[in-house]
Amino acid sequence: MPPPKAERPTPAIIDPKPLGVENDPGIVEMFEDFAKDRDIREVYELWKDPEVTNPTIRQQIIIYLTAPDSYDASVTRSRYRPGVLSLHEEINGKSTHCIRKRLANRPELTQELTQGYLYWLDNLNGQDKASEADAYHYQAAILELVPMVDEETADRLFTHYPYKATEPSQYDHRPAEGYDPMVELLKDQGIPKKYKDTALAWLFETADKEEGGLAVPRTEHERAINVIAELIYRLPSSRSNKTTVTTLARFLEKTLPPETTYASDFTISDIAKKITNPGLRFEFACRHIFKNRSRFSVEGEEGLALITWIWEEAQERGITEFNQKIETLVERYRLKKQEKIARQAAEVAIVAELRKL
């Protein structure tokens, strides 16, 4: 995400206490002297040190690690990015920046970090008063921490999670870019299902309102219905994502008129593999390959497997109207495969002749 275009003022907090500790002024000054012009890693390592137990020091470190960039205090004024979420550590012999792995065995640190982020999120009244850089930082923090804390705390964090980026998508062919927080949430395998379901319910409600003329998207190409269509293709083929894709496809099949398609020809096979419900997969395939004008072609063994499955499913349903097109698609695939084999054989023969020279 690009850097902020302009900083928006953060509400003044004279004496922040994210850990609820009364600050000792002398110790605050001592910490500020220590933190001045130091790299964030040095402060981070101090925080991780189990022998550093002074409450004021720990609170000042949490302010340093979690306060927004626009918070004007000497403890954060010289702080360098990247922040705590971007630091790399070696865990089990592998370098990682994942905070879930880095704090997996330090629940007390997870609790302090969460307290810090919640303190600023609550005082910023969500992310609407944060700069774009801060909004992105807090979005990433919430996503990392939600699976690490108890459900009540996770619920508090999630109330601050944005579904849209601070700026709308700039590209007609990438409407979901303006919904990057939503995309990251749905892709994350560690996020509990309840939060993904909440996000999807909001997305479907938004789409219904926009299509019904009750809401207006930030830009025309960022309509929620377009975002849903792009998400179906963009989400990787993991087990949980297949469940999500199936839910998204069911909404589109129910919402869009039969003559409307929502997948490009070259994505049909990939999307069909992600749809776990056979009936829904068949509806999707019929819409995009048979019922509307399509330039779909069978590519590779996976494409052949899909078109064979569609034929078998159609036979079971007593549907014969697709037979001719299926036969044409399979025949074209076989011809292309034969041509490819012939080209490869010719190339082998040419190389063999060259070796004899």
N, C-alpha and C positions, 0 to 999 in steps of 0.2 A: 504494500500500500504506500502511496507517495507521502512525503512529509507534509505537515499541516500548512495550509495556505496562510493562516493567521492564527495567532494565539487568542483564545477567549479567556477573560479573567476568571480565575477560580475564586469562589467565595472565601473571604479572609477568615483564616482560623489562626488565632493568635498563639494558642498553646495546644497543639494537637496531642491527643492521648489515645492512639489506636489500641493500646493494650490496657487502657484504664488505669495507668500508673501516674502518680503525682511526680512530676519531673523535679529532680534535684538540679538547680541552676548550675552549680559548680561542675557537676558531672556532665551536664549538657555541653558546657563550654569545653570540657576536656575531650568529649567525643567530636565536637566540631573541629577542634584542632587536629585530631587524628584523621578525620575524614577529608579534610581540606586537600584538594588536588590529588586524592588517591584514586586508583582504579577501583571500579565497583567490585571486582573480584576480591580485593583485600578486605572490603567491608563485609562482603558475603562470607568469606572464610572466618572472619571474626564472629559473625552471627552463628555459624555452625559449630564453633568451639564450645563444647559442653562446660568448660570451666568459666566461660563468660556468663555470669549469673545476675549481675546487677540489673535490676528492673529498668532503671532509667536508660542504661546503655542499650538494653535490648529493645526498648521502645524507640529510641533514636535510630537504631539500625532499621527497624521496620518502617519508620517514616522515610528514611533514606531509600529503602528498596521499593516502597509502594506508592509514595506520594506522586501526584501528577507533575509533569514537567513544568506546568505553569504555577506550581506552588512556590511562592517566593520566600525561601528561608535559606540561611547560609549552609545548612546541612545538605541541601539538595542542589544549591546553585551551581556547584562545581561537579555535580554528578555526571558521569559520562555514560552515554548509551554505547552498546546495547545493555538492556536491563537484566534483572535477575533471571528472567525467563529464557534469555538467549545465551547464558553462560554454559559452557561445555564442561562436563566432568567425566572421568572414566569410571564406569560401573561394570563390574564383572568383565573387565578387560576390554570394554567397548566404550568409545566416546559418545556421549549423548547430551542433548540440551533439554531432554524431557524432564520436567520437574517431578512428574509422577515417579520416575525411576530414581531421580536424585534424592528425593525425600521419602522414599518407600519405607525406610526403617527409622524415620525420625518424625513420628506423629506430633511431637511437641513443636517442631518447626513448621509443620503444615498448619497447625492451629494458629501460631503467631502470624504466619504469612496471610492466612485467610482473614484473621482479625484486621490486619492492616488494609487489605484490599476492600473489605466490607466497610471499614471506617470511611475511606475516601469515596467509595461508590455511594454510600448513604449521604455523605455531605455534599457530593456533587449533584445530588438528586438524580441519580442515574447517569447516563453518558451525554445527555443533551447539552450539558455545560462544559464538557471536556473538549480539549483540542482533538483534532483527528488522530494525532499520534497517541495521545492518552487513551482515546476510545479504542484504538486497536490493541494497545497494551492491556487494558482491562478486559477486553473481549477474550484475548488469549489466556489471561490469568483465570477468568471464570471457567473457561473450557478445561483448563488443566486441573483445576481444584475441585470441580463438582464431583468427580468420582472418588476423591480422596477424603471427603468429609462425611459426617453423618447427614441423613436425609433432611433434617430441619435446616441445617446450615446450607446444604446444597440448594434447597428451595429458596433461601434468602439470596444466595449468589445468583441463581438463575433468573430471579425477577429483574436483574440488571442486564441480562444478556440481550443484545440487539439482534434482530433478524436481518436487518438491512445494513449495508455499509453507509458511512456518512455521506457519500456521494453516489448518485445513480450511475448505472452502467453507461459508458460512453459509446458502446458499440452495438449496432443493431443485431449482430449475430451472437452476442454474448449477453443476453438479458440477465442471466444469473450472476453476472459480475457484481451487480448492485446488491445482490443477496449473498455475498461471500460469507458473512457470519453464519447464515443458515446452511450454506454448503458445508462449511467446516464442522458445524454441529452434527449434521447428518452423516458425514463421513467418519466421524470419530467413533471407533469401536468401543471406547471405554465409557461413553456417556450412557447412563441408564435410559431404557426405552421410554419411560414416562416423560422425559424432557423432549425427546424427539417427537413423541405423539403430540405433545402440547404445541410444538413448533409447526408440525404438519397441519394441525387443526386451525391454527392461525393463518397459515398459508392458504388453505382451502377456503376459509371464510373470506380472506382478502380477495381471492380469485372470484368467488361468487358475487361479492359486492361490486368489483370492477366490471364484471361481465353484465351485471344487472343495472349498471349505471349509478350505483350508490356510492362509489368511491372512484377517485382518479389517480392513476399511477404517476410517479414522479416524471417519467418519460413514457411515451406510447409503447416503445419496444420493451419496456421493463414491466409490462403487464404480468401479473402473477401467473396467469395461465401459460405464458411463454416461459417463465422461470421454471415452472413445473415440468414442462416438456424438455427443457435443457437439463434439468436435474436427473431425469431418467437416464440420459446418456452419460452424464459426467460422473455419477456415483460409481465407484469401483465395484467389482463383482464379489464382494464378501457376503457371508450368509446374512448378516443383519441388513446390509445394503440391499440385498435382493428382496427382503421383506419390505423395505422402504419403497423400492422401485415398484413392487407389486401394488402397494397402496397408492402411489402416484398414478400409475397406469389405470387403476380402477377409477380414480377420480376423473381422469381425462376421458376414459371410455364412456363414463356416465354423463359428462358435462358437454363434450363437443358433439356437434352434429355428425352423422355418418360420413358425409362427404369431406370432412376435414381431416387432414393428417397432421401428426405432431412429431414424426421422426423422419429424418432424411433417409434416402435409399441405402446409403452405405452404413447406417447404424442399425438397421432393422434386425439383422441376425444377432448383434451384440445385445440389443435391448431384449429381444425375445428370450435369450438365455437367462436374463435376470428376473424374468417374470415367473414366479413359482407356481401360480395357480394355472393349471392346464386350460381351463375354460377361458380365462382372461387372456392367456397367451394366444389362444386360437382367435379370439376377437381382435386382438392387436394385429396379428398376422393378416387376417382377412381384410381389415381396414386398410393396411398399408401395401399389401401385395396384390390383392384381387379386386377389392371394391372401388378403389380409386386408381387414377392413372399413376402408374409406377414404373420406374426404370430399374427396379430391383433385379439383381442377377445373383445366381448361386456362385459363391466364391469359396473354394476350399471345401474340405470335408465337413466342417461345421455347418456351412451353408447348405450342403447336401443333406446333412442330418436334419436340419430344420425343415426343409421343404418335404423331406420324406415323412417326418412326423406330422406335418400339416396334412399331407395326403391321407395318412392313416387315420388321423382324427376326423377328417371330412368323411371318410368311408364309414366310420362308426356312427356318424351323425346322419348318414344318408344323403350327404351333399355331393353332387356330381358336377356342379357348374364350374368348379375350379380345375377339373381333371385336365382339360386341354392346356391351360396355362402352365400347370405343374409339369406336364409332359414336355412342353416347349422349354421351360427353364432347365429341366434335367438334361434334355438333349443338347442344349447350348453349352451346358457345363461339361458334358462328356466330349463334345467337339473341341472345346477350348483345352481340355485336359489332353486329348489326343494330339492336338497341335503343339502343345508344350512339350510333350514327350518326344515328338518328331523333331522339334527344334533342338532339344537337348542331345538327341542321338546324332543329329547333323553336326553339332558343335564338337562332340566327342570324336566323330570321324575326321573332322578338319584337324583337330589337335593331333590325332594319331598320324595323319598324313604329314603334318609339319614336323613331327618327331623323326620321320623317316628321311627328311632332307638333310 
